[in-house]
Amino acid sequence: MLGGPIPFACMAGVPERLAAGRTLSFEYFPPATLDSRQRALQTATRLARRHPDFVSVTYGAGGGDRGRTREMVAHIALGHVSGRHRCPVVPHLTGVGHTRAEVRALLSDHTEVGVRNLLALAGDPRPGEPVGDFRYAADLVEFVRSETDFSIGVAAFPELHPDSPDRRTDRRHLAAKLDMADFGITQFFFEPEHYRRMADELTDLGCTTPVLAGVMPVTNPQSVKRFAHMNGTHVPEDLWNRLEAADTDERLRIACDQAASLISDLVDMGVPGVHLYSLNVPEAAEGVLDRLGDGYFRVAA
Ligand code: FAD
């Protein structure tokens, strides 16, 4: 079993932070070029001043940017574990195309840099790619549990996963997966009702695992629309018309206003935490938090 003493510092994990109050977290992705990766690390350093409860780093399904994720996790972990603001770094890991031995090796690398929390995902196979040893996210959760003492998060889709045959089946699989996990994080969505409905359905199924709301300030409407289409996320037409007609400064303003308003509604509903998809753009996350002001999140030490 991997785990044991944390090399850099002892710190509360995601479940302990959720137990202490509403969490704030940021998501980063590891870009392809060295320059962009440097900028992403600068973004993480800058946003550390906002005291996130944890930060996550995405993973290329099929292992395309596997090395980049591992490297960025290590860099951010160094900053967040030994830097001024200490918080967990949560790598994403997709099971698709991986063998157990590969995942074991990656978990070992993450453990070396102080990682103790992970987001376990199925991932989407590339055309012709074999499924590997992990068909569903739940298979990966089971394996990571057997190999580590990590806390484990999973994905949730308020508007249903696009592969699900119907709502009931989606919610049944989601509740079963959440029951095995410590927390969930949603796909982005723009209307708070989607979160409320999902939360009610999970409660009806007896599921009590906290699910953080994933919120995306839309600074890049073209690519977000593409992702939304792939994920089955409903895109409000009026918002998109305004974003697409705006210049860069105005777009940032609209994006921050919209995300702050959504978070405010979600907090009124009692969400356990908000996960901001930063897209490595510090101004967007900062703009959202500035609009919200104090008192929305537990201020992490
Ligand atoms: P699963 O939970 O396995 O679900 C996938 C589908 O299978 C669903 O329709 C579900 O209902 C169904 N299902 C589950 N269990 C069963 C079962 N036992 N029998 C039959 N059907 C079943 N992708 C990346 O490549 N890299 C990332 O870093 C990344 N990060 C993400 C972060 C978040 C917060 C979210 C919401 C998504 C992320 N994704 C990422 C996308 C994700 O990998 C894809 O959406 C993928 O298609 C589904 O992943 P999952 O973990 O939800 O899969």
Residues whose N, C-alpha, C, O or C-beta is under 5 A from the ligand:
A	BS01	FAD	T58 Y59 G60 A61 H92 T94 A120 L121 A122 G123 D124 R135 Y136 A137 A138 A155 A156 H161 D163 S164 T169 D170 H173 I185 T186 Q187
